[in-house]
Amino acid sequence: MSALRDALRDLPDAVYADLLEGEDAYLLVIDLPGTTGDTVDARVEGGKLVVEARREKDVPPEFRYVEEDRSLFLDAELPLPPDATGADAEGSVERGVLELRLPKQSAAPTTTIPIDD
């Protein structure tokens, strides 16, 4: 699990993430303001969790950017703990907070995680 903790530290400074562990699952919570279930893709591939997220920004026509520090995209590959799996994983996005519940078992080769609003 230390590889996952280290990978979370390497996420961009504007991305905040928490990793929790329970008896039968891990819970990964990532703050992704401006995202929805339609703009987040999460999957397990070869022992890694792949998260791709896109935020949408609406800029009123009478304004223009002077400075822009909020990235529109997040593409992250995070190593799974050895006992985590994508099988039966669950995900949800509520108010820009992504929660992924990853059951403990042996890692599956490739699994798409459904994201609900």
N, CA, C and O atoms as a GROMACS GRO file, in nm:
protein
  468
    1MET      N    1   0.081  -0.118   0.000
    1MET     CA    2   0.000   0.000   0.000
    1MET      C    3   0.086   0.126   0.000
    1MET      O    4   0.037   0.232  -0.036
    2SER      N    5   0.211   0.117   0.039
    2SER     CA    6   0.296   0.235   0.042
    2SER      C    7   0.316   0.293  -0.098
    2SER      O    8   0.334   0.414  -0.112
    3ALA      N    9   0.314   0.210  -0.202
    3ALA     CA   10   0.327   0.260  -0.339
    3ALA      C   11   0.209   0.350  -0.375
    3ALA      O   12   0.226   0.452  -0.440
    4LEU      N   13   0.089   0.312  -0.332
    4LEU     CA   14  -0.029   0.395  -0.357
    4LEU      C   15  -0.020   0.525  -0.279
    4LEU      O   16  -0.050   0.632  -0.333
    5ARG      N   17   0.021   0.519  -0.153
    5ARG     CA   18   0.037   0.642  -0.073
    5ARG      C   19   0.136   0.736  -0.140
    5ARG      O   20   0.113   0.856  -0.148
    6ASP      N   21   0.249   0.680  -0.188
    6ASP     CA   22   0.349   0.763  -0.256
    6ASP      C   23   0.293   0.824  -0.384
    6ASP      O   24   0.321   0.940  -0.414
    7ALA      N   25   0.215   0.747  -0.460
    7ALA     CA   26   0.156   0.797  -0.584
    7ALA      C   27   0.057   0.909  -0.556
    7ALA      O   28   0.049   1.004  -0.634
    8LEU      N   29  -0.018   0.899  -0.448
    8LEU     CA   30  -0.113   1.005  -0.413
    8LEU      C   31  -0.038   1.135  -0.382
    8LEU      O   32  -0.088   1.243  -0.412
    9ARG      N   33   0.079   1.124  -0.323
    9ARG     CA   34   0.160   1.243  -0.294
    9ARG      C   35   0.210   1.309  -0.422
    9ARG      O   36   0.239   1.428  -0.423
   10ASP      N   37   0.221   1.231  -0.531
   10ASP     CA   38   0.270   1.283  -0.658
   10ASP      C   39   0.162   1.346  -0.744
   10ASP      O   40   0.192   1.399  -0.851
   11LEU      N   41   0.037   1.342  -0.698
   11LEU     CA   42  -0.071   1.406  -0.774
   11LEU      C   43  -0.047   1.557  -0.775
   11LEU      O   44   0.021   1.609  -0.687
   12PRO      N   45  -0.101   1.628  -0.874
   12PRO     CA   46  -0.084   1.774  -0.878
   12PRO      C   47  -0.128   1.838  -0.746
   12PRO      O   48  -0.216   1.786  -0.677
   13ASP      N   49  -0.066   1.950  -0.711
   13ASP     CA   50  -0.096   2.018  -0.585
   13ASP      C   51  -0.244   2.054  -0.570
   13ASP      O   52  -0.295   2.061  -0.458
   14ALA      N   53  -0.312   2.077  -0.680
   14ALA     CA   54  -0.452   2.117  -0.675
   14ALA      C   55  -0.546   1.999  -0.654
   14ALA      O   56  -0.667   2.018  -0.643
   15VAL      N   57  -0.493   1.876  -0.649
   15VAL     CA   58  -0.576   1.757  -0.632
   15VAL      C   59  -0.554   1.703  -0.490
   15VAL      O   60  -0.441   1.672  -0.451
   16TYR      N   61  -0.662   1.692  -0.415
   16TYR     CA   62  -0.655   1.640  -0.280
   16TYR      C   63  -0.717   1.502  -0.277
   16TYR      O   64  -0.823   1.479  -0.334
   17ALA      N   65  -0.650   1.408  -0.210
   17ALA     CA   66  -0.697   1.270  -0.206
   17ALA      C   67  -0.675   1.212  -0.068
   17ALA      O   68  -0.577   1.244   0.000
   18ASP      N   69  -0.767   1.124  -0.026
   18ASP     CA   70  -0.756   1.049   0.099
   18ASP      C   71  -0.769   0.902   0.067
   18ASP      O   72  -0.847   0.863  -0.020
   19LEU      N   73  -0.693   0.820   0.138
   19LEU     CA   74  -0.702   0.675   0.126
   19LEU      C   75  -0.741   0.619   0.261
   19LEU      O   76  -0.674   0.643   0.361
   20LEU      N   77  -0.850   0.543   0.263
   20LEU     CA   78  -0.897   0.480   0.386
   20LEU      C   79  -0.897   0.330   0.366
   20LEU      O   80  -0.915   0.282   0.255
   21GLU      N   81  -0.876   0.255   0.474
   21GLU     CA   82  -0.876   0.109   0.467
   21GLU      C   83  -0.973   0.053   0.568
   21GLU      O   84  -0.975   0.092   0.684
   22GLY      N   85  -1.056  -0.041   0.520
   22GLY     CA   86  -1.149  -0.114   0.607
   22GLY      C   87  -1.113  -0.260   0.605
   22GLY      O   88  -1.014  -0.301   0.543
   23GLU      N   89  -1.193  -0.340   0.673
   23GLU     CA   90  -1.167  -0.484   0.680
   23GLU      C   91  -1.172  -0.550   0.543
   23GLU      O   92  -1.091  -0.639   0.513
   24ASP      N   93  -1.267  -0.507   0.458
   24ASP     CA   94  -1.287  -0.576   0.331
   24ASP      C   95  -1.268  -0.488   0.208
   24ASP      O   96  -1.289  -0.535   0.096
   25ALA      N   97  -1.227  -0.361   0.227
   25ALA     CA   98  -1.213  -0.274   0.110
   25ALA      C   99  -1.127  -0.152   0.144
   25ALA      O  100  -1.102  -0.121   0.260
   26TYR      N  101  -1.082  -0.086   0.037
   26TYR     CA  102  -1.017   0.045   0.046
   26TYR      C  103  -1.115   0.147  -0.007
   26TYR      O  104  -1.196   0.117  -0.095
   27LEU      N  105  -1.109   0.268   0.046
   27LEU     CA  106  -1.191   0.378  -0.004
   27LEU      C  107  -1.096   0.490  -0.042
   27LEU      O  108  -1.023   0.542   0.042
   28LEU      N  109  -1.099   0.526  -0.169
   28LEU     CA  110  -1.018   0.636  -0.220
   28LEU      C  111  -1.111   0.753  -0.247
   28LEU      O  112  -1.208   0.739  -0.321
   29VAL      N  113  -1.082   0.868  -0.186
   29VAL     CA  114  -1.164   0.988  -0.199
   29VAL      C  115  -1.076   1.095  -0.264
   29VAL      O  116  -0.972   1.132  -0.210
   30ILE      N  117  -1.120   1.144  -0.381
   30ILE     CA  118  -1.042   1.244  -0.454
   30ILE      C  119  -1.131   1.365  -0.481
   30ILE      O  120  -1.240   1.350  -0.537
   31ASP      N  121  -1.086   1.482  -0.442
   31ASP     CA  122  -1.158   1.606  -0.471
   31ASP      C  123  -1.132   1.646  -0.616
   31ASP      O  124  -1.018   1.672  -0.655
   32LEU      N  125  -1.238   1.650  -0.695
   32LEU     CA  126  -1.229   1.688  -0.836
   32LEU      C  127  -1.341   1.787  -0.868
   32LEU      O  128  -1.436   1.753  -0.938
   33PRO      N  129  -1.329   1.910  -0.816
   33PRO     CA  130  -1.435   2.008  -0.839
   33PRO      C  131  -1.464   2.027  -0.988
   33PRO      O  132  -1.374   2.030  -1.071
   34GLY      N  133  -1.593   2.039  -1.018
   34GLY     CA  134  -1.633   2.062  -1.157
   34GLY      C  135  -1.652   1.935  -1.238
   34GLY      O  136  -1.684   1.942  -1.356
   35THR      N  137  -1.633   1.818  -1.176
   35THR     CA  138  -1.652   1.693  -1.248
   35THR      C  139  -1.787   1.633  -1.216
   35THR      O  140  -1.849   1.665  -1.115
   36THR      N  141  -1.832   1.545  -1.304
   36THR     CA  142  -1.957   1.471  -1.284
   36THR      C  143  -1.931   1.325  -1.319
   36THR      O  144  -1.822   1.289  -1.365
   37GLY      N  145  -2.030   1.242  -1.297
   37GLY     CA  146  -2.018   1.102  -1.336
   37GLY      C  147  -1.991   1.084  -1.484
   37GLY      O  148  -1.931   0.984  -1.525
   38ASP      N  149  -2.036   1.180  -1.566
   38ASP     CA  150  -2.015   1.172  -1.710
   38ASP      C  151  -1.874   1.214  -1.751
   38ASP      O  152  -1.828   1.180  -1.860
   39THR      N  153  -1.804   1.288  -1.665
   39THR     CA  154  -1.672   1.339  -1.703
   39THR      C  155  -1.558   1.270  -1.629
   39THR      O  156  -1.444   1.314  -1.637
   40VAL      N  157  -1.590   1.161  -1.557
   40VAL     CA  158  -1.487   1.084  -1.486
   40VAL      C  159  -1.489   0.941  -1.538
   40VAL      O  160  -1.595   0.880  -1.551
   41ASP      N  161  -1.370   0.888  -1.566
   41ASP     CA  162  -1.354   0.748  -1.604
   41ASP      C  163  -1.254   0.687  -1.507
   41ASP      O  164  -1.144   0.739  -1.488
   42ALA      N  165  -1.293   0.577  -1.445
   42ALA     CA  166  -1.203   0.506  -1.354
   42ALA      C  167  -1.205   0.359  -1.389
   42ALA      O  168  -1.311   0.301  -1.412
   43ARG      N  169  -1.087   0.299  -1.393
   43ARG     CA  170  -1.078   0.156  -1.427
   43ARG      C  171  -0.952   0.097  -1.364
   43ARG      O  172  -0.858   0.168  -1.329
   44VAL      N  173  -0.954  -0.033  -1.352
   44VAL     CA  174  -0.838  -0.107  -1.302
   44VAL      C  175  -0.778  -0.181  -1.421
   44VAL      O  176  -0.846  -0.257  -1.490
   45GLU      N  177  -0.648  -0.158  -1.442
   45GLU     CA  178  -0.576  -0.224  -1.551
   45GLU      C  179  -0.443  -0.275  -1.497
   45GLU      O  180  -0.359  -0.197  -1.453
   46GLY      N  181  -0.426  -0.405  -1.500
   46GLY     CA  182  -0.297  -0.464  -1.464
   46GLY      C  183  -0.243  -0.419  -1.329
   46GLY      O  184  -0.125  -0.385  -1.318
   47GLY      N  185  -0.327  -0.418  -1.228
   47GLY     CA  186  -0.281  -0.382  -1.095
   47GLY      C  187  -0.269  -0.233  -1.070
   47GLY      O  188  -0.214  -0.192  -0.967
   48LYS      N  189  -0.320  -0.150  -1.162
   48LYS     CA  190  -0.317  -0.005  -1.144
   48LYS      C  191  -0.457   0.050  -1.156
   48LYS      O  192  -0.540   0.000  -1.231
   49LEU      N  193  -0.482   0.155  -1.079
   49LEU     CA  194  -0.606   0.229  -1.089
   49LEU      C  195  -0.581   0.347  -1.181
   49LEU      O  196  -0.493   0.429  -1.155
   50VAL      N  197  -0.659   0.356  -1.287
   50VAL     CA  198  -0.646   0.464  -1.384
   50VAL      C  199  -0.767   0.556  -1.367
   50VAL      O  200  -0.881   0.513  -1.379
   51VAL      N  201  -0.739   0.683  -1.338
   51VAL     CA  202  -0.846   0.783  -1.322
   51VAL      C  203  -0.823   0.893  -1.424
   51VAL      O  204  -0.718   0.956  -1.427
   52GLU      N  205  -0.925   0.916  -1.506
   52GLU     CA  206  -0.922   1.025  -1.603
   52GLU      C  207  -1.044   1.110  -1.575
   52GLU      O  208  -1.158   1.062  -1.577
   53ALA      N  209  -1.021   1.238  -1.549
   53ALA     CA  210  -1.131   1.328  -1.516
   53ALA      C  211  -1.116   1.457  -1.595
   53ALA      O  212  -1.006   1.503  -1.624
   54ARG      N  213  -1.231   1.513  -1.628
   54ARG     CA  214  -1.233   1.638  -1.703
   54ARG      C  215  -1.333   1.730  -1.634
   54ARG      O  216  -1.446   1.690  -1.607
   55ARG      N  217  -1.290   1.850  -1.606
   55ARG     CA  218  -1.382   1.948  -1.546
   55ARG      C  219  -1.423   2.047  -1.654
   55ARG      O  220  -1.348   2.075  -1.748
   56GLU      N  221  -1.541   2.097  -1.638
   56GLU     CA  222  -1.591   2.196  -1.732
   56GLU      C  223  -1.594   2.331  -1.664
   56GLU      O  224  -1.638   2.342  -1.549
   57LYS      N  225  -1.548   2.432  -1.733
   57LYS     CA  226  -1.547   2.568  -1.680
   57LYS      C  227  -1.634   2.655  -1.770
   57LYS      O  228  -1.616   2.658  -1.892
   58ASP      N  229  -1.727   2.723  -1.709
   58ASP     CA  230  -1.808   2.820  -1.781
   58ASP      C  231  -1.754   2.958  -1.752
   58ASP      O  232  -1.749   3.000  -1.636
   59VAL      N  233  -1.713   3.027  -1.856
   59VAL     CA  234  -1.661   3.163  -1.840
   59VAL      C  235  -1.764   3.260  -1.897
   59VAL      O  236  -1.797   3.253  -2.015
   60PRO      N  237  -1.814   3.350  -1.813
   60PRO     CA  238  -1.909   3.450  -1.865
   60PRO      C  239  -1.845   3.528  -1.979
   60PRO      O  240  -1.726   3.558  -1.973
   61PRO      N  241  -1.922   3.560  -2.083
   61PRO     CA  242  -1.864   3.624  -2.202
   61PRO      C  243  -1.799   3.759  -2.174
   61PRO      O  244  -1.711   3.801  -2.250
   62GLU      N  245  -1.840   3.828  -2.068
   62GLU     CA  246  -1.781   3.959  -2.040
   62GLU      C  247  -1.649   3.950  -1.964
   62GLU      O  248  -1.589   4.052  -1.931
   63PHE      N  249  -1.602   3.825  -1.936
   63PHE     CA  250  -1.477   3.805  -1.864
   63PHE      C  251  -1.377   3.727  -1.949
   63PHE      O  252  -1.415   3.655  -2.041
   64ARG      N  253  -1.251   3.743  -1.915
   64ARG     CA  254  -1.145   3.663  -1.978
   64ARG      C  255  -1.049   3.623  -1.866
   64ARG      O  256  -1.044   3.686  -1.761
   65TYR      N  257  -0.973   3.518  -1.891
   65TYR     CA  258  -0.877   3.471  -1.792
   65TYR      C  259  -0.758   3.566  -1.782
   65TYR      O  260  -0.698   3.603  -1.883
   66VAL      N  261  -0.724   3.604  -1.661
   66VAL     CA  262  -0.602   3.677  -1.632
   66VAL      C  263  -0.498   3.575  -1.587
   66VAL      O  264  -0.381   3.583  -1.624
   67GLU      N  265  -0.544   3.480  -1.507
   67GLU     CA  266  -0.459   3.371  -1.461
   67GLU      C  267  -0.547   3.247  -1.448
   67GLU      O  268  -0.661   3.256  -1.404
   68GLU      N  269  -0.493   3.134  -1.488
   68GLU     CA  270  -0.570   3.009  -1.484
   68GLU      C  271  -0.483   2.902  -1.420
   68GLU      O  272  -0.384   2.858  -1.478
   69ASP      N  273  -0.521   2.860  -1.299
   69ASP     CA  274  -0.443   2.760  -1.226
   69ASP      C  275  -0.516   2.628  -1.208
   69ASP      O  276  -0.457   2.532  -1.159
   70ARG      N  277  -0.641   2.621  -1.246
   70ARG     CA  278  -0.717   2.498  -1.228
   70ARG      C  279  -0.714   2.417  -1.358
   70ARG      O  280  -0.774   2.457  -1.458
   71SER      N  281  -0.646   2.307  -1.355
   71SER     CA  282  -0.633   2.224  -1.473
   71SER      C  283  -0.770   2.170  -1.515
   71SER      O  284  -0.856   2.144  -1.430
   72LEU      N  285  -0.788   2.153  -1.645
   72LEU     CA  286  -0.913   2.096  -1.696
   72LEU      C  287  -0.913   1.945  -1.693
   72LEU      O  288  -1.020   1.883  -1.698
   73PHE      N  289  -0.796   1.882  -1.684
   73PHE     CA  290  -0.787   1.737  -1.693
   73PHE      C  291  -0.704   1.680  -1.579
   73PHE      O  292  -0.611   1.744  -1.530
   74LEU      N  293  -0.738   1.558  -1.539
   74LEU     CA  294  -0.654   1.479  -1.449
   74LEU      C  295  -0.641   1.342  -1.512
   74LEU      O  296  -0.741   1.275  -1.536
   75ASP      N  297  -0.521   1.302  -1.537
   75ASP     CA  298  -0.492   1.166  -1.583
   75ASP      C  299  -0.393   1.108  -1.484
   75ASP      O  300  -0.279   1.154  -1.476
   76ALA      N  301  -0.436   1.009  -1.408
   76ALA     CA  302  -0.349   0.952  -1.305
   76ALA      C  303  -0.353   0.801  -1.311
   76ALA      O  304  -0.459   0.741  -1.331
   77GLU      N  305  -0.237   0.740  -1.295
   77GLU     CA  306  -0.225   0.595  -1.279
   77GLU      C  307  -0.169   0.569  -1.141
   77GLU      O  308  -0.057   0.610  -1.110
   78LEU      N  309  -0.247   0.502  -1.058
   78LEU     CA  310  -0.208   0.478  -0.920
   78LEU      C  311  -0.194   0.327  -0.897
   78LEU      O  312  -0.284   0.252  -0.933
   79PRO      N  313  -0.083   0.282  -0.838
   79PRO     CA  314  -0.068   0.140  -0.812
   79PRO      C  315  -0.166   0.095  -0.704
   79PRO      O  316  -0.183   0.162  -0.602
   80LEU      N  317  -0.230  -0.017  -0.726
   80LEU     CA  318  -0.323  -0.071  -0.627
   80LEU      C  319  -0.245  -0.145  -0.518
   80LEU      O  320  -0.139  -0.201  -0.545
   81PRO      N  321  -0.298  -0.145  -0.396
   81PRO     CA  322  -0.240  -0.234  -0.295
   81PRO      C  323  -0.252  -0.378  -0.346
   81PRO      O  324  -0.345  -0.409  -0.420
   82PRO      N  325  -0.160  -0.465  -0.310
   82PRO     CA  326  -0.160  -0.602  -0.365
   82PRO      C  327  -0.289  -0.680  -0.341
   82PRO      O  328  -0.321  -0.770  -0.419
   83ASP      N  329  -0.362  -0.646  -0.235
   83ASP     CA  330  -0.484  -0.722  -0.205
   83ASP      C  331  -0.612  -0.652  -0.253
   83ASP      O  332  -0.722  -0.696  -0.220
   84ALA      N  333  -0.598  -0.544  -0.330
   84ALA     CA  334  -0.715  -0.473  -0.383
   84ALA      C  335  -0.751  -0.526  -0.521
   84ALA      O  336  -0.665  -0.574  -0.595
   85THR      N  337  -0.879  -0.515  -0.555
   85THR     CA  338  -0.926  -0.560  -0.686
   85THR      C  339  -1.027  -0.461  -0.742
   85THR      O  340  -1.092  -0.387  -0.669
   86GLY      N  341  -1.039  -0.463  -0.873
   86GLY     CA  342  -1.141  -0.381  -0.938
   86GLY      C  343  -1.273  -0.454  -0.949
   86GLY      O  344  -1.376  -0.393  -0.976
   87ALA      N  345  -1.271  -0.586  -0.928
   87ALA     CA  346  -1.394  -0.664  -0.936
   87ALA      C  347  -1.490  -0.616  -0.828
   87ALA      O  348  -1.454  -0.607  -0.711
   88ASP      N  349  -1.613  -0.586  -0.868
   88ASP     CA  350  -1.717  -0.536  -0.778
   88ASP      C  351  -1.683  -0.400  -0.716
   88ASP      O  352  -1.741  -0.363  -0.614
   89ALA      N  353  -1.592  -0.327  -0.777
   89ALA     CA  354  -1.561  -0.192  -0.728
   89ALA      C  355  -1.680  -0.101  -0.756
   89ALA      O  356  -1.757  -0.124  -0.850
   90GLU      N  357  -1.693   0.001  -0.674
   90GLU     CA  358  -1.802   0.096  -0.690
   90GLU      C  359  -1.745   0.237  -0.687
   90GLU      O  360  -1.646   0.263  -0.618
   91GLY      N  361  -1.807   0.326  -0.762
   91GLY     CA  362  -1.763   0.464  -0.762
   91GLY      C  363  -1.880   0.559  -0.770
   91GLY      O  364  -1.986   0.526  -0.824
   92SER      N  365  -1.860   0.678  -0.715
   92SER     CA  366  -1.963   0.781  -0.723
   92SER      C  367  -1.896   0.918  -0.721
   92SER      O  368  -1.787   0.934  -0.668
   93VAL      N  369  -1.965   1.015  -0.779
   93VAL     CA  370  -1.922   1.155  -0.774
   93VAL      C  371  -2.039   1.234  -0.719
   93VAL      O  372  -2.150   1.229  -0.773
   94GLU      N  373  -2.013   1.308  -0.612
   94GLU     CA  374  -2.115   1.395  -0.556
   94GLU      C  375  -2.050   1.528  -0.523
   94GLU      O  376  -1.956   1.534  -0.444
   95ARG      N  377  -2.101   1.634  -0.584
   95ARG     CA  378  -2.049   1.769  -0.564
   95ARG      C  379  -1.898   1.777  -0.586
   95ARG      O  380  -1.827   1.844  -0.512
   96GLY      N  381  -1.851   1.707  -0.690
   96GLY     CA  382  -1.710   1.714  -0.727
   96GLY      C  383  -1.617   1.630  -0.642
   96GLY      O  384  -1.495   1.647  -0.649
   97VAL      N  385  -1.672   1.538  -0.562
   97VAL     CA  386  -1.589   1.448  -0.482
   97VAL      C  387  -1.609   1.306  -0.534
   97VAL      O  388  -1.719   1.252  -0.529
   98LEU      N  389  -1.499   1.248  -0.583
   98LEU     CA  390  -1.501   1.112  -0.635
   98LEU      C  391  -1.469   1.015  -0.521
   98LEU      O  392  -1.370   1.032  -0.451
   99GLU      N  393  -1.555   0.914  -0.504
   99GLU     CA  394  -1.528   0.809  -0.406
   99GLU      C  395  -1.524   0.676  -0.480
   99GLU      O  396  -1.618   0.640  -0.550
  100LEU      N  397  -1.415   0.604  -0.462
  100LEU     CA  398  -1.398   0.472  -0.522
  100LEU      C  399  -1.379   0.370  -0.411
  100LEU      O  400  -1.288   0.382  -0.329
  101ARG      N  401  -1.467   0.270  -0.408
  101ARG     CA  402  -1.456   0.162  -0.311
  101ARG      C  403  -1.399   0.042  -0.383
  101ARG      O  404  -1.460  -0.012  -0.476
  102LEU      N  405  -1.281   0.000  -0.340
  102LEU     CA  406  -1.209  -0.110  -0.404
  102LEU      C  407  -1.201  -0.228  -0.308
  102LEU      O  408  -1.130  -0.222  -0.208
  103PRO      N  409  -1.274  -0.336  -0.338
  103PRO     CA  410  -1.272  -0.452  -0.249
  103PRO      C  411  -1.133  -0.514  -0.239
  103PRO      O  412  -1.050  -0.499  -0.329
  104LYS      N  413  -1.109  -0.582  -0.128
  104LYS     CA  414  -0.983  -0.653  -0.110
  104LYS      C  415  -0.999  -0.794  -0.165
  104LYS      O  416  -1.093  -0.865  -0.130
  105GLN      N  417  -0.909  -0.834  -0.251
  105GLN     CA  418  -0.896  -0.966  -0.311
  105GLN      C  419  -0.774  -0.961  -0.398
  105GLN      O  420  -0.690  -0.872  -0.382
  106SER      N  421  -0.760  -1.054  -0.491
  106SER     CA  422  -0.651  -1.045  -0.587
  106SER      C  423  -0.693  -0.953  -0.700
  106SER      O  424  -0.809  -0.954  -0.740
  107ALA      N  425  -0.599  -0.873  -0.752
  107ALA     CA  426  -0.630  -0.773  -0.854
  107ALA      C  427  -0.677  -0.838  -0.982
  107ALA      O  428  -0.619  -0.938  -1.027
  108ALA      N  429  -0.782  -0.782  -1.042
  108ALA     CA  430  -0.834  -0.829  -1.171
  108ALA      C  431  -0.754  -0.761  -1.282
  108ALA      O  432  -0.704  -0.651  -1.262
  109PRO      N  433  -0.742  -0.825  -1.400
  109PRO     CA  434  -0.662  -0.767  -1.507
  109PRO      C  435  -0.715  -0.634  -1.560
  109PRO      O  436  -0.638  -0.538  -1.569
  110THR      N  437  -0.844  -0.622  -1.594
  110THR     CA  438  -0.903  -0.498  -1.643
  110THR      C  439  -1.049  -0.493  -1.603
  110THR      O  440  -1.125  -0.586  -1.632
  111THR      N  441  -1.088  -0.387  -1.535
  111THR     CA  442  -1.227  -0.370  -1.493
  111THR      C  443  -1.262  -0.223  -1.500
  111THR      O  444  -1.187  -0.140  -1.449
  112THR      N  445  -1.376  -0.190  -1.562
  112THR     CA  446  -1.426  -0.053  -1.564
  112THR      C  447  -1.513  -0.033  -1.441
  112THR      O  448  -1.595  -0.119  -1.408
  113ILE      N  449  -1.496   0.080  -1.374
  113ILE     CA  450  -1.573   0.110  -1.252
  113ILE      C  451  -1.683   0.207  -1.289
  113ILE      O  452  -1.653   0.317  -1.336
  114PRO      N  453  -1.810   0.170  -1.269
  114PRO     CA  454  -1.918   0.263  -1.302
  114PRO      C  455  -1.918   0.382  -1.205
  114PRO      O  456  -1.896   0.364  -1.085
  115ILE      N  457  -1.943   0.502  -1.258
  115ILE     CA  458  -1.947   0.624  -1.178
  115ILE      C  459  -2.090   0.678  -1.182
  115ILE      O  460  -2.143   0.704  -1.290
  116ASP      N  461  -2.151   0.696  -1.066
  116ASP     CA  462  -2.287   0.748  -1.055
  116ASP      C  463  -2.284   0.892  -1.006
  116ASP      O  464  -2.192   0.932  -0.934
  117ASP      N  465  -2.385   0.968  -1.045
  117ASP     CA  466  -2.403   1.106  -0.992
  117ASP      C  467  -2.485   1.100  -0.865
  117ASP      O  468  -2.512   1.203  -0.804
   0.00000   0.00000   0.00000
